[in-house]
Amino acid sequence: MTAEPMIDSHGDPTAAPAPVTVRASLSPSRAADFKTCPLLYRFRSIDRLPERPTVEQARGTLVHAVLERLFDLPAAARTPESAGDLVAPQWDRLVTEEPELASLFADGDTAGPQEFLRSATALLDGYFAVEDPRRLEPAEREALISAVVDDELLIRGYLDRLDVAPDGALRVVDYKTGGAPREAFEARALFQLKFYALVLWRTRGVVPRVLRLLYLKDAKVCDYAPDADELVRFERTVVALWRAIEQATARQDFRPRPSRLCDWCSHQALCPSYGGTPPPFPVAAAAADPLVDARSRPVAPGADE
Ligand code: SF4
């Protein structure tokens, strides 16, 4: 398959693009899976095992949806009350689009859904404690961005929000809604943001000035300023990661790497580190289209918390 990349990764980022052959694609979520635990990557991207949504993931998806819609309102109307008013209608929309979300609560349980909506509203309070959306006009929200690196690897993902300052400076913003210990996820979150920074640099010729994580539960902001040298190194890391994934696929060898993140893994019952046995390696995996990521939308916004 031939694709038109937006930039050639080996040249001047502002130079005209040249056609290349794209062999594979990688999202930050799947790359981070492999980095965290190769077997987790296999379960999600090769076996494509289903994962039941958790209440925490659903809450993250809901809060991301509300924050996206909030910016549809005129600036002066972006108040905590307006955000609160969006919670129930957005939840109804999500349940209509993904009916399995309704199964998070038992039939006849009215208190559970109410508490769920209340906890989502509490996270929005955390958002308003660190930002005033009346003073912001995001350039992009929930935007799919992609670039080709190493002449053949398409890297792509959805960023929560991109702000562009009048001087052209870019700020990538990612909302974190999870209740997990922050240190357990910060490295994964920064990896994801650097992934976006690399795509933006390669497509726009501008290194984002700030990569911002907004932790809504703690009402905390974590800013990181990447530089071009770091993104060059990061690009090499991503390409090396992809080669390691290709090699593991060819050998059908994805080893478990236990860590604190196992507590959030849906596949412990199949993991040798927990006494389980993985299913036979799918025969079709070797022939699968490498351009088709395990999930075209890698994860629902907020579900990767
Ligand atoms: S339980 Fe832990 S080691 Fe096993 S697959 Fe999941 S993340 Fe990997």
Residues whose N, C-alpha, C, O or C-beta is under 5 A from the ligand:
A	BS01	SF4	C37 L39 L40 P256 R257 P258 S259 L261 C262 C265 H267 Q268 C271 S273
